Amino acid sequence: AQKITQTQPGMFVQEKEAVTLDCTYDTSDQSYGLFWYKQPSSGEMIFLIYQGSYDEQNATEGRYSLNFQKARKSANLVISASQLGDSAMYFCAIRGVDTGRRALTFGSGTRLQVQP
Amino acid sequence: KAGVTQTPRYLIKTRGQQVTLSCSPISGHRSVSWYQQTPGQGLQFLFEYFSETQRNKGNFPGRFSGRQFSNSRSEMNVSTLELGDSALYLCASSLGGGVVRYNEQFFGPGTRLTVL
């Protein structure tokens, strides 16, 4: 079974500051992918960043970077230079490679509020 | 390229009724997955269809069913609605092949179902 734990129900950050959202995972798969999604109040899930279990370098996508520590089974999302539009729910998710394990398993999410 | 579309966006039904939700994936995507999101249970995987066949199934009762058509469009049906079925139902499409990274799931805006 796969499991994602997000221990921060809510976070506040000042505009233009960096923020780290925590994510730990558990899986018995040797090969897997880790994803972060943003969900604004409109409801749509927006893909942010992906990290493969065998990727040696941490993933980066613009202002988003993923701090991947495989031995600790953590995949924290770092948002640099926060903007007001970053206020949303953020979900960490894991997905296996095998056909029967490709469904995304999500964490409970972190609500980020960016303050001016 | 058009994104994932879901219809209807909002739906109100009463207990005991049935409902059908529709999802049109991104052109060229052959895999469609459905997720249920509730405040209490979070995001949970319902099922995945690939080339008109159900490939994965989550832990939901048989009242929840789906199908996929030859053009990859998918429908989800819930029969004998219960109050607890009130949720945001999200559809996600992906290419459906074997590489996790290149099978990132793109989500639609969701259908918000309210059961009275």
HADDOCK unambig.tbl for C-alpha pairs under 7 A between the chains (distance, minus, plus):
assign (segid A and resid 33 and name CA) (segid B and resid 100 and name CA) 6.28 0.50 0.50
assign (segid A and resid 33 and name CA) (segid B and resid 101 and name CA) 6.94 0.50 0.50
assign (segid A and resid 43 and name CA) (segid B and resid 109 and name CA) 6.02 0.50 0.50
assign (segid A and resid 43 and name CA) (segid B and resid 110 and name CA) 6.67 0.50 0.50
assign (segid A and resid 44 and name CA) (segid B and resid 107 and name CA) 6.53 0.50 0.50
assign (segid A and resid 44 and name CA) (segid B and resid 108 and name CA) 6.04 0.50 0.50
assign (segid A and resid 44 and name CA) (segid B and resid 109 and name CA) 4.29 0.50 0.50
assign (segid A and resid 44 and name CA) (segid B and resid 110 and name CA) 6.44 0.50 0.50
assign (segid A and resid 45 and name CA) (segid B and resid 107 and name CA) 5.60 0.50 0.50
assign (segid A and resid 97 and name CA) (segid B and resid 98 and name CA) 6.79 0.50 0.50
assign (segid A and resid 97 and name CA) (segid B and resid 99 and name CA) 6.97 0.50 0.50
assign (segid A and resid 97 and name CA) (segid B and resid 100 and name CA) 5.83 0.50 0.50
assign (segid A and resid 100 and name CA) (segid B and resid 56 and name CA) 5.84 0.50 0.50
assign (segid A and resid 103 and name CA) (segid B and resid 45 and name CA) 6.58 0.50 0.50
assign (segid A and resid 106 and name CA) (segid B and resid 43 and name CA) 6.20 0.50 0.50
assign (segid A and resid 108 and name CA) (segid B and resid 42 and name CA) 5.99 0.50 0.50
